[in-house]
């Protein structure tokens, strides 16, 4: 059974930083691209970014809204995905989901975690 | 970025009704479109990939169609468990983008 469990959310002040984690199990994590997607309270879904797998150099893609202040990384030995965010703004308040995709750029989020809430406050 | 426009943003329907949600892309995305269902407080669930491929375990009352810029999700006979918000997403190009969502409510 595929499981994705996010952690690391909480209350942070504007301008601060946060590192979210996602523990994966039940599928070949190292062989999958992985996504982060967020959802502000009462709003729609927003794709945050993606990390490719080792053979693709662990390269990343980001949404314009987080590019330059976010870093997605992974540790295949721990089946874990990370999202480091800095210079946090009120607008970054959201539930953050990690999601597994497949093995190419033409892929979508097939399995999702339950999400972790990040609240940015002044 | 490719803009995804869903309509309507909300609708009220009764159990047993046929419901259609549309999604329009700002440029040709061929068939690189998925549909998700989300219930309050839950993560999105993948319903349909590649515009029309029903995921395993998803009831056959759900169907997807379209190619290019115009797509639709149809629920042939709405059931109580289908009241939720539905999102389309294109995965042809980065940044991946979602439609604004369609909330299906009980009439």
Contacts between the chains, C-beta under 8 A, distances in Angstrom:
chain1	res1	chain2	res2	distance
A	35	B	96	7.7
A	37	B	44	8.0
A	44	B	87	6.6
A	44	B	98	6.0
A	44	B	99	7.6
A	44	B	100	5.2
A	44	B	101	4.6
A	45	B	36	7.6
A	45	B	38	7.8
A	45	B	44	6.6
A	45	B	87	5.6
A	45	B	89	7.5
A	45	B	98	4.5
A	45	B	101	7.5
A	46	B	98	6.9
A	47	B	89	7.6
A	47	B	95	5.9
A	47	B	96	4.2
A	47	B	97	6.8
A	47	B	98	6.8
A	50	B	94	7.6
A	50	B	96	7.6
A	61	B	94	4.6
A	61	B	95	7.2
A	62	B	95	7.6
A	63	B	95	4.8
A	64	B	1	7.4
A	64	B	95	6.7
A	97	B	43	5.8
A	97	B	44	7.7
A	105	B	94	7.8
A	106	B	32	6.2
A	106	B	91	6.2
A	106	B	92	7.0
A	107	B	91	6.3
A	108	B	34	4.6
A	108	B	46	7.2
A	108	B	49	6.1
A	108	B	89	6.5
A	108	B	91	4.5
A	108	B	96	7.7
A	109	B	44	7.6
A	109	B	46	7.2
A	109	B	89	8.0
A	110	B	46	5.6
A	110	B	49	7.9
A	111	B	46	7.9
A	112	B	43	3.9
A	112	B	44	5.8
A	112	B	45	7.7
A	113	B	43	6.5
A	114	B	42	7.9
A	114	B	43	5.8
A	115	B	43	5.9
